[in-house]
Amino acid sequence: MIVGIPTETLPGERRVATIPSTVPALTRAGLDVLIESTAGAAAGFPDEAYIEKGARVAADRAQVFAEAEAILQVRALGANPQNGQPDLARLRAGQIVIGFSEPLGEPQAARDLAERGVTAFSMELIPRITRAQSMDALSSMATIAGYKAVLMAAETLPRMFPMMMTAAGTITPARVFVVGAGVAGLQAIASARRLGAKVEAYDVRPAVKEQVESLGATFVDLPLDTGTSEDKGGYAKAQDETFYARQREMMSRVVAASHVVITTALIPGRPAPVLITDEMVAGMSPGAVVVDLAAERGGNVEPSRPDETVVAHGVSILGPTNLPATVPYHASQMYAKNLSTLLLHLISDGKLRLDLSDEITQGTLVSHDGEVVHPRVRELLSDTED
């Protein structure tokens, strides 16, 4: 089976789906790796490095799509809705596509792929089970986002993070508040602590308190009845607006006392909940910084805008939407390992073998044989037709 890796076409996307060091594992499994020329250049991987590891370099994008039986991407159609459209016409029945594809947010893209007869797998849908940990690309990319969010905040904040004892006096540490203690939040906590900040964190899931404290941060207890606070995948569940209103009221004090606030709350397939209102931002000290990692999904912070820095009430509010692409070398390294592990799980003797009784295969398969087969995506499509 020929595996094709095209150049990513989303503006600003510098990652690549396969790096040279992952090629040998694929070729040993009987796969022929074909990469579009310069596809890895922006991430620091030249064509020569792929060739040395046994890959072939295609003359152009058309050759990749024409020869490959499986296309590996960082951002497939749903996650690249505009620039991904030209590739739709290049796809053919029976071809396999694996990548991020936003199936819960852009279900129509799944239908478009199904209508082309494409067998599509979505990296967002990797189940959170022990066997699939090495395939969990969402967690890999969230790790990078949490790390980079802290660096952005430190660069923007008009004060230093660590406490320092100097001849000119003592510099007190910056106070950082992290909202959401998933993978991105925990990495943000760890990174802020490494820089010497005093860190507090909050999550609707009380079970993460121990993880927060193990990183040297203080867990903020808000006396709220969350009921069942996680879904089956371990993600925070959406709450009603009454809950969020009470949560914002109780968090106001902590936000006002913080020099940096980093928000990471996302609900799969839904708009991000607004956790920090404009009024709460107004209560922060001038020069404070807020980094909203949910800006692409509507934002956790009321004044935030995707890919913009908004200054409101003297507070800088950053809304980055694709932080992993700003660290393309290691982001590609992590993603390529996740993706190749999934691919090797799906194939046998160099051919795709669909075992629909397998939880990983069943959970990630979005379209096959001309149909959208993933239950949640089918439900979303049905809702849009009603």
VENNOR-V594570 format. One record per helix or strand. SS is the DSSP state (hx for helix, st for strand). FROM is the first residue (numbers start at 1). LEN is the number of residues. If there is no record, write none. Layout:
SS FROM LEN
SS FROM LEN
This chain:
st 2 4
hx 20 9
st 32 5
hx 41 3
hx 47 6
st 56 3
hx 61 7
st 70 6
hx 77 3
hx 85 4
st 96 5
hx 107 9
st 119 4
hx 123 3
hx 130 6
hx 137 20
st 164 3
st 169 3
st 175 5
hx 183 12
st 198 5
hx 206 9
st 218 2
st 230 1
st 236 1
hx 241 16
st 260 4
st 276 1
hx 278 5
st 289 4
hx 295 3
st 301 1
st 309 4
st 315 4
hx 323 24
st 347 2
st 351 2
hx 359 6
st 365 4
st 371 2
hx 375 11
